[in-house]
Amino acid sequence: MARHDVDEAIRRLLGELEESYPPERVARIKGQSEAAWKGCGEDSPYAGRIAFAVFGGLPPGRAGIPDGASPEDAELIAQLAQMRHNAEVAGEHFKAFHSGLEQVTVPSMFMCVKEGIGASEHIRPVIASPEDVYRLPEARVRDGYMCKAILDRMAYRHGRTGGRVWSYMTDVQGPFSCAAQMWGIERFLADLREHPKEAHHLLGLCTDAIIAFFAEMRRAVGGRLVPIHCMPVIWVPEDCGVAVSDDFFAIVGADVAEEFSIPYLERIGEALGGVTVHTCGSMNHLASSVNAMRHIKAVNFSVTETDLDRYADECDPRIAIIAHKSGVSIGGLPIPDDIGLIRLCAATQRRTGVRVIALPQYVEGPITPERNEAWERAASLSGP
């Protein structure tokens, strides 16, 4: 009986989602997103406001997971219920499965594993001496490692729902981040100048592994992959490439980024149709370096960590900004509420002409017409 209840819950939620996202709504979401990523003319129906995707937690107890559901099906049902909840927001929230955040994913293709240090988890370094970079195993997806577990999870959800729901990519750390963690972060940063040949060799291996893993993710979900992970709530046009994380953007200088990170991000962008770079922390010091990238499509950061106004003043207008917020303030930057973030993004686009996508979270609670109207007013490019 439990299996029947689980199957029925999935069928019901899929039906409700398709009712909430009829073809005309999906077309509007994609059109507004396309304008945000690539721009549009003044006569476009999408020219009057910025794109935004408001999202928040499902109130406790609302997922309706049947008793006896397997862990895989329980998570699947919870995500479908979450999508249904966020469908009540009138912005550009796109329905797709969240595929998880595991920094070990790409390093696990080299047989790396996590280890616990205190209350946190890290990747266990596998480079004891610089020459070890030449002795690494071939990067591939293997049973028993996180890369395979992520792909299996993505494939299960895709198959269980008959491909009716897209999937967001998992968190793919960029080459610099992968290499640093495999080498040992402190030693890697200290060794870059003393052992550049070995560092570049490892960065190249990580770049090739990342490109290969994107192909594996697309294969796992029958091509229905939305290549962004922070935040996994918006549509990415098919010619806008893929997203990767380089959290070290926040802690290295422009000279290090330009020699050891950006060339490998460019290789990913060239191979996969462009690249969006996410970082945690401030990347205000790298605006000109990023502007010089040939294959950059967008940058993604928190407005509480990177000063949005300052970055937009220096940003090449061909590059879109995807702005969210965190609970961490760097340099005294304010932490806006949901309406405040949308309003900030709209004002920045209006003032600078740089395209900004706003991704605010909201406090848990009902999504009312009044809240939707407030979000829409905040997104207007004609002013508050």
VOPAVO-982859 format. One record per residue (C-alpha): x, y, z; residue number from 1. Coordinates in steps of 0.05 Angstrom, whole numbers, plus 32768, in hexadecimal, padded with zeros to 4 digits. Example, Ala and Ser with C-alpha at 12.3 -4.5 7.8 and 13.67 -1.06 7.14 Angstrom:
# VOPAVO-982859
      u      v      w     i
   80F6   7FA6   809C     1
   8111   7FEB   808F     2
This chain:
# VOPAVO-982859
      u      v      w     i
   8000   8000   8000     1
   803A   802F   8010     2
   8054   8029   7FC9     3
   8010   803B   7FAD     4
   800C   8077   7FDB     5
   8051   808F   7FC6     6
   8041   8087   7F7C     7
   8000   80AC   7F85     8
   8022   80E5   7FAA     9
   8054   80ED   7F72    10
   801E   80EB   7F3C    11
   7FF5   811E   7F62    12
   802E   814F   7F6C    13
   8045   8148   7F23    14
   7FFE   8158   7F0D    15
   7FFA   8194   7F3B    16
   803D   81AE   7F23    17
   8028   81A9   7EDA    18
   7FE8   81CF   7EEA    19
   8012   8204   7F0E    20
   8043   8209   7ED4    21
   801A   8207   7E94    22
   8041   8211   7E52    23
   8032   825B   7E50    24
   804F   8265   7E95    25
   808E   823E   7E84    26
   8096   8267   7E45    27
   8090   82A8   7E6D    28
   80C2   8290   7EA0    29
   80F3   827E   7E6A    30
   80E7   82BF   7E45    31
   80F3   82EA   7E82    32
   8130   82C1   7E94    33
   814B   82C7   7E4D    34
   8145   8313   7E51    35
   8169   8312   7E94    36
   81A3   82E7   7E7B    37
   81AB   8306   7E36    38
   8184   8348   7E34    39
   8148   835D   7E0B    40
   812E   8399   7DE4    41
   8104   83D0   7E03    42
   80C7   83B6   7DDE    43
   80CE   8371   7DFC    44
   8096   835B   7E2C    45
   80CE   8349   7E5D    46
   80F0   838E   7E5D    47
   80C7   83AC   7E96    48
   80E4   8387   7ED1    49
   811D   835C   7EE8    50
   8118   8311   7EEE    51
   8110   82F7   7F35    52
   8104   82B4   7F56    53
   80EA   82B7   7F9D    54
   80EE   8275   7FC2    55
   80E5   825D   8009    56
   80DC   8221   8035    57
   809E   81F6   8034    58
   8078   81FD   8076    59
   8086   81C1   80A3    60
   805A   8185   8097    61
   8042   819C   8053    62
   8069   816B   8028    63
   8038   8132   8034    64
   806A   80F9   8030    65
   8046   80B6   8036    66
   805B   8085   806D    67
   808B   8051   8054    68
   80A9   807C   801C    69
   80F1   806B   800D    70
   8124   80A2   801C    71
   812B   80AF   7FD1    72
   80E1   80B6   7FC7    73
   80D8   80DF   8006    74
   810B   8111   7FED    75
   80EC   8111   7FA8    76
   80A6   811E   7FC4    77
   80C1   8155   7FF2    78
   80E1   8178   7FB7    79
   80A3   8173   7F8C    80
   807A   8190   7FC6    81
   80AE   81C8   7FCD    82
   80A8   81D9   7F83    83
   805D   81DA   7F89    84
   8061   820A   7FC4    85
   8090   8239   7FA0    86
   8065   8236   7F61    87
   8037   8267   7F86    88
   806A   829E   7F7B    89
   8060   82C5   7F3B    90
   80A9   82CD   7F2A    91
   80D9   82A3   7F00    92
   80E0   8267   7F2F    93
   80EB   822B   7F02    94
   80D5   81E5   7F19    95
   810F   81B5   7F1A    96
   8130   8185   7F4C    97
   8168   819F   7F79    98
   81A3   816F   7F71    99
   81C9   817D   7FB1   100
   8207   81A2   7FC6   101
   8245   8176   7FCE   102
   8289   8196   7FC4   103
   82A9   8151   7FBF   104
   8282   813F   7F80   105
   82B7   814E   7F4B   106
   82F3   813B   7F77   107
   82D1   80F8   7F83   108
   82DC   80E9   7F3A   109
   8325   80E4   7F50   110
   8310   80B6   7F89   111
   8310   80EE   7FBD   112
   82E3   80E7   7FFB   113
   82CB   8114   8033   114
   82E7   8115   8079   115
   82CB   8134   80B8   116
   82F4   816A   80DA   117
   82D1   8183   8118   118
   828A   8194   8108   119
   8296   819B   80BD   120
   82A8   816F   8081   121
   82E1   817A   8051   122
   82FF   8155   8016   123
   8339   8129   802D   124
   8377   8143   8007   125
   8398   8112   7FD8   126
   83D4   813B   7FC3   127
   840B   812F   7FF7   128
   8441   814B   7FCA   129
   843C   8173   7F89   130
   8452   8137   7F5F   131
   8414   8112   7F75   132
   83EB   8138   7F41   133
   840A   810A   7F0C   134
   83F5   80CB   7F32   135
   83AB   80DA   7F3A   136
   837A   80A6   7F20   137
   8353   80B4   7EE1   138
   8318   80E1   7EEF   139
   82D7   80BA   7EE3   140
   8296   80A8   7F05   141
   829F   806D   7F34   142
   8271   8045   7F60   143
   8277   8056   7FA9   144
   8289   809F   7F9E   145
   8260   80DF   7FA4   146
   8261   80ED   7F59   147
   823C   80AC   7F4C   148
   820C   80B7   7F86   149
   81F9   80FC   7F6B   150
   81ED   80E1   7F25   151
   81C5   80A6   7F3F   152
   8199   80D6   7F68   153
   818D   8102   7F2B   154
   817E   80C7   7EFE   155
   814D   80A9   7F31   156
   8124   80E8   7F36   157
   8124   80F1   7EEB   158
   810D   80A9   7EE0   159
   80DB   80A8   7F19   160
   80B7   80E5   7EFD   161
   80BB   80D0   7EB4   162
   80E7   810B   7EA3   163
   80AF   813C   7EB1   164
   80D9   8166   7EE0   165
   811D   8184   7ECE   166
   8159   8180   7EFD   167
   8189   81B6   7F14   168
   81D2   81A4   7F13   169
   81F5   8193   7F53   170
   8229   81C2   7F70   171
   8266   81BD   7F43   172
   82A3   81DC   7F61   173
   82D1   81FE   7F2F   174
   8317   81E4   7F1E   175
   833A   8211   7F51   176
   830C   81FB   7F89   177
   8312   81B1   7F77   178
   835D   81B4   7F71   179
   8366   81DB   7FB2   180
   833D   81A8   7FD9   181
   8360   816D   7FBA   182
   83A4   818B   7FC9   183
   8392   81A6   800D   184
   837A   81EE   800C   185
   83B0   820F   8036   186
   83E8   81EA   8013   187
   83CB   81F6   7FCE   188
   83C8   8241   7FD8   189
   840F   8241   7FF4   190
   842A   8213   7FBC   191
   840C   8237   7F80   192
   844A   8261   7F73   193
   847D   822B   7F85   194
   845C   81F4   7F5D   195
   8435   8215   7F25   196
   8441   81DD   7EF3   197
   8421   81A9   7F21   198
   83E9   81D8   7F34   199
   83D7   81E5   7EEB   200
   83D9   819B   7EDD   201
   83A7   818D   7F14   202
   837B   81C7   7EFF   203
   8379   81AB   7EB9   204
   8365   8166   7ED2   205
   832D   8185   7EFC   206
   8315   81AE   7EC1   207
   830F   8170   7E95   208
   82EB   814B   7ECD   209
   82B9   8184   7ED5   210
   82A9   8185   7E8B   211
   82A0   813A   7E8C   212
   8273   813D   7EC9   213
   8244   816E   7EA7   214
   823B   813C   7E6F   215
   822C   8106   7EA4   216
   81F8   8132   7EC6   217
   81D5   8141   7E84   218
   81D5   80F7   7E73   219
   81B7   80E5   7EB7   220
   817A   8111   7EAC   221
   8170   8107   7E62   222
   818A   814D   7E51   223
   8158   816F   7E7E   224
   818D   8193   7EA7   225
   818A   81DB   7EBF   226
   81D4   81EC   7EC8   227
   81D2   8218   7F06   228
   81D7   8207   7F4F   229
   81D8   8249   7F75   230
   81A1   8253   7F7B   231
   817E   8217   7F5A   232
   813D   823C   7F4B   233
   8145   825F   7F07   234
   8146   824C   7EBD   235
   8187   8250   7E96   236
   8181   825B   7E4B   237
   819F   8224   7E22   238
   81D8   824F   7E07   239
   81ED   826C   7E4A   240
   821C   8235   7E5F   241
   8225   8216   7EA4   242
   8233   822D   7EEB   243
   826E   821C   7F16   244
   8284   8233   7F5B   245
   82C6   8254   7F6B   246
   82C1   8268   7FB3   247
   830B   8279   7FB2   248
   82FA   82B7   7F88   249
   82EC   82D6   7FCC   250
   8330   82CA   7FE9   251
   8364   82CE   7FB1   252
   837E   830B   7F8D   253
   8372   831B   7F44   254
   83B7   8302   7F30   255
   83AA   82BC   7F4D   256
   8363   82BA   7F30   257
   837C   82CF   7EEB   258
   83B4   829B   7EE9   259
   8397   825F   7F0D   260
   834B   8264   7F0A   261
   832F   828D   7ED1   262
   8353   8267   7E98   263
   8333   8226   7EAF   264
   82EE   8246   7EB7   265
   82F7   825F   7E70   266
   8306   8218   7E58   267
   82C4   8201   7E78   268
   829F   823B   7E58   269
   82BD   822C   7E14   270
   82AB   81E2   7E18   271
   8265   81EB   7E35   272
   824B   822B   7E15   273
   825D   825D   7E4B   274
   8267   825F   7E96   275
   8246   8280   7ED2   276
   8273   8287   7F10   277
   8258   8284   7F57   278
   8280   8297   7F94   279
   8272   829C   7FDE   280
   8292   82DB   7FF9   281
   82A4   831D   7FD7   282
   82BC   831E   7F8F   283
   82BC   836A   7F88   284
   8307   8369   7F7C   285
   8300   833C   7F3F   286
   82CE   8362   7F14   287
   8301   8377   7EDF   288
   8320   8331   7EDD   289
   82DB   8312   7ED1   290
   82CA   8347   7E9D   291
   8306   832F   7E74   292
   82EB   82E8   7E6F   293
   82D3   82D5   7E2A   294
   82A2   829F   7E3E   295
   8283   82BD   7E7D   296
   8237   82C1   7E7D   297
   8227   82D5   7EC4   298
   8241   82DC   7F0B   299
   821C   82C5   7F49   300
   8226   82E0   7F8F   301
   8204   82F6   7FCE   302
   81F6   8341   7FD4   303
   8208   833C   801D   304
   824F   8326   800B   305
   825D   8348   7FC8   306
   8248   8391   7FC1   307
   8216   838E   7F88   308
   8215   83D8   7F77   309
   8261   83DB   7F75   310
   8267   839B   7F4C   311
   8232   83B2   7F1A   312
   8257   83F4   7F11   313
   8293   83CD   7EF9   314
   8270   8392   7ED7   315
   8271   838A   7E8C   316
   8227   8390   7E77   317
   822C   8350   7E4E   318
   8232   832A   7E90   319
   81F3   831D   7EB9   320
   81F3   831E   7F05   321
   81CC   82EA   7F2D   322
   81C3   8307   7F73   323
   81AC   82E3   7FB1   324
   81B9   82F0   7FFA   325
   81D7   82CC   8035   326
   81D5   82D7   8080   327
   821E   82ED   807E   328
   8230   8337   8076   329
   8275   8349   805C   330
   828E   8390   8064   331
   824E   83A6   8086   332
   8222   8399   8049   333
   81D8   8399   805D   334
   81AF   8359   805D   335
   816F   836A   8038   336
   812C   8347   803E   337
   810B   8326   8002   338
   80EB   8366   7FE7   339
   8129   838E   7FF6   340
   8155   835F   7FCD   341
   8128   8362   7F90   342
   8124   83AE   7F96   343
   8170   83B3   7F9C   344
   817A   8389   7F5D   345
   8147   83B0   7F35   346
   8165   83F2   7F4A   347
   81AB   83D9   7F37   348
   8194   83C3   7EF2   349
   816F   8404   7EE7   350
   81AB   842E   7EFB   351
   81E3   8407   7ED8   352
   81C2   83E0   7EA0   353
   81E2   839F   7EB9   354
   81AF   8367   7EB9   355
   81A1   834D   7EFF   356
   8178   8310   7F14   357
   815F   8312   7F5C   358
   8159   82D2   7F85   359
   813D   82E4   7FC9   360
   8127   82B3   7FFD   361
   80EA   82C3   8027   362
   80D5   82B0   806D   363
   80A9   8274   8072   364
   805F   8281   806E   365
   8026   8286   803C   366
   8032   82A4   7FF8   367
   7FFA   82D7   7FF3   368
   7FE4   8303   7FB8   369
   7FFD   833F   7FE0   370
   8043   8321   7FE5   371
   8044   8311   7F9A   372
   802F   8358   7F8A   373
   8066   8374   7FB7   374
   809B   8349   7F95   375
   8082   835E   7F50   376
   8084   83A8   7F63   377
   80CA   83A1   7F7E   378
   80E1   8381   7F3B   379
   80C7   83BA   7F11   380
   80FB   83E1   7EEA   381
   80D0   8420   7EEA   382
   80E1   842E   7F33   383
   80C8   841C   7F78   384
